[in-house]
Amino acid sequence: MSFPLCGHIPRLTYFRHVVRREQFFQYESVQNEWLVFAVEDGSFYYEIENRRATASFGDLVFCPPGVVFRRVVISPVTLFVLRMGWGDDQGNELDPSGLDRIPVGKVSLRDTEKLMVDYAAMKQHNFLEERWSMIGRNHYLHHIWLMYCEQAEQLPSAEAPRSSDPLILKATTLIQTQAFERFSLKAIAVSLGVNRVQLCQKFHAELGTTPIKYVTALRIEKAKKLLAETNLTVDQISECCGYQNGFYLSRVFKANCRMTPKQYRMEHRL
């Protein structure tokens, strides 16, 4: 399997570990470099262009240069603030026009155990001389980026069969990217050059499920992780998963898991 995104190599220019911040120093900012907020604990709401969502543990929020980035803390947040440039695998700096595949907004990584190991290693480099600290942090940042590249090339659920149809592959990638934000199936269909009905029919024929059920599966999977691995409330988790409130998440969760979020947390708490 090849990972085209891995030809884009992030290079740290700034690193900061922010611990249990109850509010950001700035409500909004515009950077001249790519900015990434990687959430270790807590949650925050953000707006980047037309993207609005809540980020929590396991999420990385990418903001390109020259774009307004607004954010508000929801629950005391611990995160890594990273500024970076991009190069190719030969060490050459990439032209901005070649960065159109870099995600904008929230990326949710599924392998949170590996992510926790990388986060712990990045924090340990605080005790090293600055040059070696940055080298070490770049190493772990590359590993986190590789996890995203691998994840972006495959469907998230082993139960969902892989499609060889290019349109469905693009559709699943778009759905994965937007599942935890304000989601519009119509907008995805239009971007693929089909209407909503055509996309649903083709999606079901290829994967045996509908796009909406696929989105629900992604959201439930994320909700389970947040219930087991964080102290976020159900209302906060609902925002992180793309739902309007905890009441609606609880209804969807119980319909799919045959137990409430509270019951799931009690049984699976780490």
C-alpha positions in Angstrom: 0.0 0.0 0.0 1.3 3.5 -0.8 0.7 6.6 1.1 0.9 9.7 -1.2 0.5 12.1 1.8 3.8 10.7 3.2 5.6 12.6 0.5 4.7 15.7 2.7 7.1 15.8 5.7 6.3 18.3 8.5 9.2 20.2 10.0 8.8 21.9 13.4 9.7 25.5 13.8 8.0 26.1 17.2 6.9 23.8 20.0 5.0 24.6 23.2 3.2 22.3 25.7 0.2 24.1 27.3 -1.1 22.6 30.5 -4.8 22.9 31.7 -5.4 26.2 30.2 -8.9 27.6 31.0 -8.8 30.2 28.3 -6.5 31.0 25.4 -4.5 34.2 25.4 -6.0 35.1 22.0 -9.5 34.4 20.8 -8.2 34.6 17.2 -5.0 34.8 15.3 -3.5 34.6 11.8 -0.1 32.9 11.5 2.4 33.0 8.6 3.1 29.3 9.1 1.0 26.1 9.5 -0.3 25.9 13.0 -1.4 22.7 14.7 -3.1 22.3 18.1 -2.8 18.6 19.3 -5.1 18.0 22.2 -3.9 15.8 25.1 -6.8 16.5 27.5 -9.9 18.7 27.8 -11.6 20.3 24.8 -12.0 23.5 22.8 -14.2 24.9 20.1 -12.7 26.4 16.9 -13.5 28.1 13.7 -11.3 28.0 10.6 -12.9 29.4 7.5 -16.2 27.6 7.1 -15.1 24.8 9.5 -16.6 24.8 13.0 -16.2 21.9 15.5 -15.0 20.9 18.9 -11.6 19.2 19.4 -10.7 16.8 22.3 -8.2 14.1 23.1 -7.0 12.4 19.9 -7.7 15.4 17.7 -5.2 17.5 15.8 -6.5 20.8 14.4 -4.6 22.1 11.3 -4.8 25.8 10.4 -3.0 27.0 7.2 -1.1 30.3 7.1 -2.9 33.5 6.4 -6.2 32.2 7.7 -8.1 33.4 10.8 -8.1 30.8 13.6 -10.7 31.4 16.3 -10.8 29.2 19.4 -12.5 29.0 22.9 -11.8 26.6 25.7 -14.7 24.4 26.6 -13.1 22.4 29.4 -9.6 23.0 30.8 -7.3 22.0 27.9 -3.8 20.5 27.7 -2.3 20.6 24.3 0.7 20.9 22.1 1.0 24.1 20.0 3.1 23.4 16.9 4.2 25.7 14.1 5.7 24.0 11.1 6.8 24.1 7.5 6.5 21.3 4.9 9.2 19.5 2.9 9.3 16.5 0.6 11.0 13.2 1.4 14.2 14.5 -0.1 14.4 17.4 2.3 13.3 20.1 -0.3 10.8 22.7 0.8 7.4 22.3 -0.7 5.8 25.0 -2.7 2.5 26.3 -1.1 0.6 25.2 -4.2 1.6 21.6 -3.5 0.0 21.5 0.0 -3.6 21.2 -1.1 -3.8 17.6 0.3 -2.8 18.8 3.8 -6.0 18.6 6.0 -7.6 21.8 7.3 -9.5 21.6 10.5 -9.8 18.6 12.7 -8.2 15.2 12.2 -9.1 12.5 14.7 -6.5 9.7 15.2 -7.9 6.3 16.1 -4.8 4.7 17.6 -4.8 6.8 20.8 -2.5 4.4 22.6 0.3 5.1 20.2 -0.5 8.7 20.3 -0.2 8.8 24.1 3.3 7.3 23.8 4.4 9.9 21.3 3.0 12.7 23.4 4.8 11.4 26.5 8.1 11.3 24.5 7.6 14.8 23.1 7.3 16.1 26.7 10.4 14.3 27.9 12.5 16.3 25.4 11.9 19.4 27.5 14.9 18.3 29.5 17.3 18.1 26.6 19.4 20.8 25.0 17.2 22.8 22.6 18.6 21.6 19.3 18.3 17.9 20.3 14.9 18.6 21.8 13.7 19.8 18.4 15.2 16.9 16.6 13.5 14.4 18.9 10.2 16.2 18.7 10.4 16.2 14.9 10.9 12.4 15.0 7.7 11.9 17.0 5.8 14.4 15.0 6.7 12.4 11.8 5.4 9.3 13.5 2.1 11.0 14.4 1.8 12.3 10.8 2.5 8.7 9.5 -0.3 7.4 11.6 -2.6 9.9 9.9 -1.3 9.1 6.4 -2.0 5.4 7.0 -5.4 6.1 8.5 -6.3 8.4 5.5 -5.6 5.5 3.1 -8.0 3.0 4.5 -11.6 2.7 5.8 -11.8 3.0 9.6 -13.8 -0.1 10.3 -12.7 -3.7 9.6 -16.4 -4.5 9.1 -16.7 -2.2 6.1 -15.3 -3.8 2.9 -12.9 -1.8 0.8 -14.3 -0.4 -2.5 -12.3 -0.3 -5.7 -14.5 2.5 -7.0 -12.6 5.8 -7.1 -15.7 7.8 -6.4 -16.5 5.8 -3.3 -12.9 5.9 -2.1 -13.1 9.8 -2.4 -16.4 9.8 -0.7 -15.2 7.8 2.3 -12.2 10.0 2.7 -14.3 13.2 2.6 -16.8 11.6 5.1 -13.9 10.7 7.5 -12.6 14.2 7.3 -15.9 15.9 7.9 -17.7 13.4 10.1 -17.1 15.2 13.4 -17.9 18.7 12.1 -21.0 20.2 10.6 -21.8 17.5 8.1 -23.5 18.0 4.7 -24.0 14.9 2.6 -25.4 17.0 -0.2 -22.2 19.2 -0.3 -20.0 16.0 -0.5 -22.1 14.7 -3.3 -21.9 18.0 -5.2 -18.1 18.0 -4.8 -18.0 14.5 -6.3 -20.1 15.5 -9.3 -23.2 13.5 -8.4 -26.4 14.2 -6.5 -27.3 13.0 -3.0 -29.5 10.1 -4.2 -26.9 8.9 -6.7 -24.2 8.9 -4.0 -26.4 7.0 -1.5 -27.3 4.4 -4.1 -23.7 3.8 -5.2 -22.4 3.9 -1.7 -24.8 1.2 -0.6 -24.2 -0.9 -3.6 -20.4 -0.8 -3.0 -20.2 -1.0 0.8 -23.6 -2.4 1.9 -24.4 0.6 4.1 -25.5 4.2 3.7 -23.3 7.3 4.1 -25.4 8.4 7.1 -24.9 5.0 8.8 -21.2 5.2 8.0 -21.0 8.6 9.6 -22.9 7.3 12.7 -20.5 4.4 13.0 -17.5 6.8 13.0 -19.1 9.1 15.5 -20.1 6.2 17.9 -16.5 4.8 17.6 -15.1 8.2 18.7 -17.7 8.6 21.5 -16.7 5.2 22.9 -13.1 6.3 23.0 -13.9 9.6 24.7 -16.2 8.0 27.2 -13.5 5.4 28.2 -10.4 7.6 28.0 -11.5 11.2 29.1 -13.5 12.9 31.8 -15.5 15.0 29.3 -19.2 15.2 29.9 -21.7 13.6 27.5 -22.6 17.1 26.3 -18.9 17.9 25.6 -18.4 14.5 23.9 -21.5 15.2 21.7 -19.9 18.4 20.4 -16.6 16.5 19.7 -18.5 13.9 17.7 -20.5 16.3 15.6 -23.8 16.1 17.5 -25.7 19.1 18.7 -26.2 18.0 22.3 -25.8 15.1 24.7 -29.5 14.2 24.6 -29.3 13.4 20.9 -26.0 11.6 21.3 -27.5 9.4 24.0 -30.4 8.5 21.8 -28.1 7.5 18.9 -25.7 5.7 21.2 -28.4 3.6 22.9 -30.0 2.7 19.6 -26.6 1.4 18.3 -25.0 0.0 21.4 -28.0 -1.0 23.5 -26.8 0.9 26.5 -26.5 4.5 27.5 -23.2 6.5 27.3 -23.1 6.5 31.1 -23.5 2.7 31.3 -20.7 2.3 28.6 -18.4 4.6 30.6 -18.9 2.6 33.8 -18.2 -0.7 32.0 -15.2 0.4 30.0 -13.5 3.1 32.1 -9.7 2.8 31.9 
